[in-house]
Amino acid sequence: MSEQVYYERSLGAEVYPHLKMALDVVDASLPKVSVDVGCGAGRDALFLAERGFTVYAYDKSDAAIACLSKMGGSYLNETLFPQVCSFEKFEYPESSLISACSSLFFCNPELFSLAWMNITRSLLSGGVFCGHFMGLNDSWAKMERGDLTIHTRAELEELFECDFNIIDIYEHDSEGVTLLGRKKHWHTYSVVAQKIS
Ligand SMILES: C[S@@+](CC[C@H](N)C(=O)[O-])C[C@H]1O[C@@H](n2cnc3c(N)ncnc32)[C@H](O)[C@@H]1O
């Protein structure tokens, strides 16, 4: 099954609960500017645009950005700005919400620190990060592919130690399937954290 099928299916999936939680937590006095990191076909970007956010959405995949551009309707180039780019090269605007649903763990481990620094610097105080990280028990982590960024819980908490108040961490450690129906063991942490510095 193709990348295209994956992106079509992702549009039908529910927006993940931590993104909804992030909307309740974000300081409402901040500009409604958000970034969708590794946006795929843009389910979350569209959700945020519909809630009045200006959304800068990027993905390394041309197919993903073509899909989001097609779905963007009247938001496209008004409040929704899709772009082909990578985690470490994207120029993050000052924002109040950064969403990284099932994406950041695809960052090359050698580039993760740079990408994370850029993400945290661009988030305004009172703004919220929500997104997923991959844990050691994930079947992809166990393959030792070398192209994924894997975190222990302690390493993950360290990422947020200085500048954030962690609102919630949800750990998912069980058998499951991918959107393309392939069985795998998922071990992910979903985090919502508010920038406090
Ligand atoms: C599992 S999908 C999630 C897509 C979307 N966030 C969602 O929840 O539907 C992961 C996405 O990360 C993107 N990605 C992987 N490596 C990337 C990189 N280095 N820079 C930007 N995007 C990347 C992939 O192209 C893919 O669209």
The ligand as an SDF file (V2000), in Angstrom:
LIG
                    3D

 27 29  0  0  0  0  0  0  0  0999 V2000
    3.2310    8.8730   11.0550 C   0  0  0  0  0  0  0  0  0  0  0  0
    3.2140   10.2630    9.9950 S   0  0  0  0  0  0  0  0  0  0  0  0
    2.2350   11.4080   10.9550 C   0  0  0  0  0  0  0  0  0  0  0  0
    1.6300   12.4830   10.1030 C   0  0  0  0  0  0  0  0  0  0  0  0
    0.7030   13.4490   10.8390 C   0  0  0  0  0  0  0  0  0  0  0  0
    1.3560   14.1540   11.8900 N   0  0  0  0  0  0  0  0  0  0  0  0
   -0.4960   12.7010   11.3530 C   0  0  0  0  0  0  0  0  0  0  0  0
   -0.6160   12.5330   12.5820 O   0  0  0  0  0  0  0  0  0  0  0  0
   -1.3230   12.2920   10.5370 O   0  0  0  0  0  0  0  0  0  0  0  0
    4.8430   10.9080   10.1490 C   0  0  0  0  0  0  0  0  0  0  0  0
    5.1490   12.0460    9.2030 C   0  0  0  0  0  0  0  0  0  0  0  0
    6.4590   12.5740    9.5060 O   0  0  0  0  0  0  0  0  0  0  0  0
    7.0430   12.9550    8.2830 C   0  0  0  0  0  0  0  0  0  0  0  0
    8.5030   13.0390    8.4280 N   0  0  0  0  0  0  0  0  0  0  0  0
    9.3670   12.0030    8.5960 C   0  0  0  0  0  0  0  0  0  0  0  0
   10.6140   12.4590    8.6620 N   0  0  0  0  0  0  0  0  0  0  0  0
   10.5490   13.8150    8.5560 C   0  0  0  0  0  0  0  0  0  0  0  0
   11.5250   14.8480    8.5620 C   0  0  0  0  0  0  0  0  0  0  0  0
   12.8370   14.5710    8.6900 N   0  0  0  0  0  0  0  0  0  0  0  0
   11.1220   16.1320    8.4390 N   0  0  0  0  0  0  0  0  0  0  0  0
    9.7800   16.4020    8.3050 C   0  0  0  0  0  0  0  0  0  0  0  0
    8.8120   15.4570    8.2790 N   0  0  0  0  0  0  0  0  0  0  0  0
    9.1930   14.1810    8.4010 C   0  0  0  0  0  0  0  0  0  0  0  0
    6.6230   11.8760    7.3120 C   0  0  0  0  0  0  0  0  0  0  0  0
    6.7640   12.2760    5.9680 O   0  0  0  0  0  0  0  0  0  0  0  0
    5.1750   11.6250    7.7390 C   0  0  0  0  0  0  0  0  0  0  0  0
    4.2530   12.3970    7.0000 O   0  0  0  0  0  0  0  0  0  0  0  0
  1  2  1  0
  2  3  1  0
  2 10  1  0
  3  4  1  0
  4  5  1  0
  5  6  1  0
  5  7  1  0
  7  8  2  0
  7  9  1  0
 10 11  1  0
 11 12  1  0
 11 26  1  0
 12 13  1  0
 13 14  1  0
 13 24  1  0
 14 15  1  0
 14 23  1  0
 15 16  2  0
 16 17  1  0
 17 18  1  0
 17 23  2  0
 18 19  1  0
 18 20  2  0
 20 21  1  0
 21 22  2  0
 22 23  1  0
 24 25  1  0
 24 26  1  0
 26 27  1  0
M  CHG  2   2   1   9  -1
M  END
$$$$
